[in-house]
Amino acid sequence: MNPGIQKVEALDAGHFVRVEWEDGSESRYPCVWLRDNCQCPRCFLRSARARRLVFEDLDVNIVVKEIALAGRKKISITWPDEHASEYEAEWLKKRCFSEEARAEMREDLFLPERQYWDSDLQLPKIPFEEIMYNDESAYKWLCTLKKVGIVLLTGAATREGELVKLGHRIGFLRLTFYGPTWQVQDKADANNVAYTAGKLCFHTDYPVLQHPPGVQFLHCIKQTAAGGESEVVDGFHVSNKLKKQNPQAYQILSSTAVDYTDVGVDYCDFAVQCKQRIIDVDSRGQAVRINYNNATRDTVFDIPAEKVRPFYAALKEFDDLLNSAEHKFTYKLKPGDIVTFDNWRVLHGRQSYHSGSEVTRHLEGAYADWDVVMSRLRLLRKRVLNRD
């Protein structure tokens, strides 16, 4: 992008600056925003890419004193206190306040596009070694993880510790009460239903935390001969179905605070309590996170008694949609497979398997936060695509 500026002028008694671009389009910038984002060394610390200007010194009613165009690639502004600011054309163009420009910036920063799926999911697969040592493959992995919600990495060594390497590849793993990584096996006196051989219903992990882990990794080290198949379902896709099918049920699940609890001893002793809505939505009513784990849903339910049965009816309808053959995808992990998925979007489960005197099935699990994953994605994009 090398935009050129045709004309610049102050509008609205100096409260706005209008930029006319060489391509015929125009942008309008509030002067309070321009002053707040002055890029000079006094107002902005370039080494940290952080604002030095303190808010208490900002005049929210500020107007332009003088404005000038410098070589079609920069505008300069003198403010009433004689402070001078300069703004590059490309910098301004990226930050245009038009709906189109803001949508483009949202796409660039957050990759909000989603590819929904049903039982016909074509599970994306990438070799583990490729994403570990090839930036283009790692970038493809994280972009697909963000868009589809699930990616299978193949060919990892069948030993503990591979997820620690994966954590270093993106930045670092999320520490929880179950440790930096955790071993999914059938255990005596299990402190989690996952540590049994029984069926696991569709769930997201850790809704008992105020900020549940965004991404989950499960590495298959040993697999049972019979049973133990994994199941996944696109929670956002199913939420959209529920919203169309029964708007009232969707409203109940997206507004009712459900109590979750988890008490025990693992990495350390813990007694965790939290309230979450089953379907978290944004300002437009679109699902942005599913918080559903039937095992840790508390017996305490902090709502009026007359609202309990309607909630159960709404949750039953949602659960039935999750479990319908149309929506769920079933697969079986092989030793060396690492499934990586969006824990805010993809609900996962497991079919039961036979447990003997020896360990017949062993997965190692770990978490990462979306902040860490998206940070690595942006850095890889800059490296792979040579973008700022």
Buried (B, 14 or more C-beta within 10 A) or exposed (E): EEBEBBEBEBEEEBBBBBBBBEEEBEBEBBBBEBBBBBEEEEBBEEEEEEBEBEEEEEEEEBBBBEBEBBEBEBBBBBBEEEBEBBBBBBEBBBBBEEEEBEEEEEEEEEBEEBEBBBEEBEEBEBEBBBBBEBEEBBBBBBBBBBBBBBBBBBBBBBEEEBBBEBBEBBBEBBEBBBBBBBBBBBBEEBBBBBBBBBEBBBBBBBBBBEEBBBBBBBBBBEBBEEBBBBBBBBBBBBBBBBBEEBEEBBBBBBEBEBBBBBEEEBEEEBEBEBBBBBBBBEEEEBBBBBBBBEEBBBEEBEEEEEEEEBBEBBBEBBBEBBBBEEBBBEBEBEEBBBBBBBBBBBBBBBBBBEBEEEBBBBBBBBBBBBEBBBEBBBBBBEEBEEEE
